[in-house]
Structures are given as C-alpha cells and as structure tokens.
Amino acid sequence: MPLNECLPLRLTELPLRQLAYVDIIDWNALSETDGQRLREFGLCEGASVETLNHGGIFGHGPIACKVGRMTIAMRRNHAAAITVRAGPEGTGPEGEAA
C-alpha cells in the first residue's frame, strides 16, 4: 500500500525501500556529539532517505538507511528523532519540485 505523500512519519516507521525526505530533525533529542555525527553523514532537513534494513531480532536493533548516496546505520532512538515525508524522487520535503 503506497504511503500518502503528505503524511509525516518517524524514520523508524518508514517501510523498507520507501523513498522519503527529511522534514524535521529534533536536534534537542540528540546529544551534541550524536547530532554532529549525523550532520557529517549528510543528514539534514530536505535530505533524501530510504530505510534498507530494520536490524536486530524483531526489528529492535539499528536501522540501516541510505542518506543521499551513502548507506549508514543509526540507532533506533536517533531515527525516532527524525520526521520524514514520503514522496516520489525529485520532490522536496513539501512535495514541491526540487
């Protein structure tokens, strides 16, 4: 079932292989060090993301995701601080053409 393109959801809720764009990052939910690390990986508002694997037994481990062209693993609590919007390639976080 395709996601509504306007529906915001947490990165932890994004189905596998669904392209989305980072809408909001709750930087206050992350430590300064963790926030800096995610920024260095290219995670920012408007970045394209795609979940590749919900790791661990029963999906409770780290989440592997593609940020732009880089694949990273992130802790589940970090992914929960990220709100995304699903949408087709070439659209920005508000559904407008990039």
N, C-alpha and C positions, 0 to 999 in steps of 0.2 A: 504494500500500500504506500503510495508516494506521500511524502510529507507536504503539508501546506507551506508554501514558500515564505509566508509571513509569520509563521509560528516560531516564536523563540523557544529554545530549549537548552538545557545544560549539555556540555560536551559529553558528559557521562551518559546521556540519554540518546545521543545521536546514533542511529543504526549504522552498522558496518557498511563501508563503501558509499556512504551518502555524502556528497559534496556539500559543504556549508561554509559560511563566512563568520568570522568572529564579530559579534555585535558589541558585547560588553565584557570586560575583564574586571573582576572585583579584586583590584590590587591590594586592598586592605585585608583580604582573606589570606594573602600570601606573605611569607616573610620577605624582607628586603632582598635577601640572597636568592631565594627561590624566584621572586619576581624578576630580578636581574638576569638570572639564568634563562628564564622563559623568553625574555626580550631578546637575549643573544641568539636564541633559536629562531627568531623571527616572529614570535607570537605577539601580535598587536591587533587592535581593532581594525577590521577590514581584511585581515589575512585569510586566505583560503585554508580550510582544514577538512580532513577526511579521516574517520576512525578506521583503522585497519585490523585491530585486534583488541578485545577486552580480555586482558591477561588473567592468569591465575585460575584456580579452581572456582567454578561457578561465576566467573567474571568479576571477582573481587580484587584482582591484582592491578598492576599498572595498565595503562591504556597506550597502545601503540597508535600513533596518528601521523598523518602527513600534514606538515605545515609548509605551504608553498610546495617546493620540490624536495624538502628534507623530511626524513622519517625520524621521529623522536618517540621516546617512551616517557610518559608522565604519570606521576602519582594520581590516583583517583581523586584525592581531595583537591589537588590543583586543578584537575579537569572540571570539578564541580564548581569552581570559581569562574568558569568561562561560559558565557551565554553565546549561543550561535544561532544563525538563521540559515535554514536550508534554502538552496536555490540553484538554478542552472549556472553552468560556467559562464563567465562574462558579466555577471551581475554583482553589484556591490552589496554591502550589508543592508541597505534599504530597498534592495530589489531594482535599483537603477542601473543602467548600463555603465560599465566601468570605462 
